[in-house]
Amino acid sequence: MNNRNIPNWLEIEIIKRDNNCVYCGVVFDKNDFKNKATWEHIINDENIINISNIALCCASCNSSKWSKELSEWLKSNYCKKKNITSKSVSDVIKKSLWIKDI
């Protein structure tokens, strides 16, 4: 289990799935802090630890989103500047948006 309480098996699955930032699509680079992979709770609830709520995103997007609701963050100046929209994000994010709309 890592320091975010993510079990090893889940961490492995997420690393396989998320090769790029789930928000902006940048290729992760451990030598560039803003493009470093970081753990993200899509819905801001640290108790929801499953494949649908945990993702990898770049440090820049994670820092910008912080504890904002996903739908609100997508309206932010940061997302506008980076051309991040509900249509451009990865499938795991799109599914989360769809679930919130139900």
C-alpha positions in Angstrom: 0.0 0.0 0.0 1.4 3.4 -0.9 1.2 6.6 1.3 -2.2 7.5 -0.3 -3.7 4.1 1.0 -3.8 2.8 -2.6 -3.3 -1.0 -2.6 -0.4 -2.3 -4.6 -2.6 -4.2 -7.1 -4.7 -1.1 -7.8 -1.6 1.1 -8.1 -0.2 -1.4 -10.8 -3.5 -1.3 -12.7 -3.6 2.5 -12.7 0.0 2.8 -13.8 -0.8 0.5 -16.7 -3.9 2.5 -17.7 -2.6 6.1 -17.2 0.5 6.6 -19.4 -0.2 10.3 -19.7 -1.9 12.9 -17.6 -5.6 12.1 -17.5 -6.5 15.8 -17.9 -4.0 17.5 -20.2 -2.4 14.4 -21.8 1.2 15.4 -21.2 3.7 12.6 -21.1 4.9 12.1 -17.6 8.5 13.1 -16.9 10.0 12.4 -13.4 12.8 14.9 -14.1 10.3 17.8 -14.7 8.3 18.6 -11.6 5.3 20.1 -13.4 5.0 17.0 -15.6 5.7 14.5 -12.8 3.0 11.9 -12.3 0.9 12.4 -9.2 -2.0 10.5 -7.7 -5.4 12.0 -8.1 -8.7 11.4 -6.5 -11.1 12.3 -9.3 -14.0 12.8 -6.9 -12.4 14.6 -3.9 -13.1 11.9 -1.4 -10.0 10.0 -0.1 -12.3 7.2 1.1 -13.2 6.3 -2.5 -10.2 4.1 -3.5 -11.1 2.3 -6.6 -10.2 2.1 -10.3 -12.9 4.6 -11.2 -11.7 7.3 -8.7 -8.0 7.1 -8.7 -5.9 8.3 -11.6 -2.5 9.7 -12.5 -2.2 13.3 -13.6 0.6 15.7 -13.9 1.7 17.8 -10.9 0.6 20.9 -12.8 -3.0 19.8 -13.3 -3.2 18.3 -9.8 -2.0 21.5 -8.3 -4.5 23.5 -10.2 -7.5 21.2 -9.5 -6.5 20.7 -5.8 -9.9 20.1 -4.0 -12.2 21.7 -6.7 -15.1 19.7 -8.0 -14.1 18.3 -11.4 -17.0 20.0 -13.3 -16.1 23.4 -11.8 -12.4 23.0 -12.4 -13.0 22.3 -16.1 -14.4 25.9 -16.3 -11.2 27.4 -14.8 -8.8 29.7 -16.5 -6.2 27.0 -16.2 -8.3 24.5 -18.2 -9.2 27.2 -20.8 -5.5 28.1 -21.2 -4.5 24.4 -21.6 -7.6 23.5 -23.8 -8.7 20.9 -21.2 -12.4 20.2 -21.7 -14.9 17.4 -20.9 -14.3 16.1 -24.4 -10.4 16.2 -24.3 -9.9 14.4 -20.9 -9.2 10.6 -20.7 -12.0 8.1 -20.6 -11.8 7.5 -16.8 -12.5 11.3 -16.3 -15.3 11.3 -18.9 -16.9 8.4 -17.0 -16.7 10.3 -13.7 -18.3 13.4 -15.3 -21.1 11.2 -16.7 -21.7 9.5 -13.3 -21.9 12.9 -11.5 -24.5 14.1 -14.1 -26.9 11.2 -13.3 
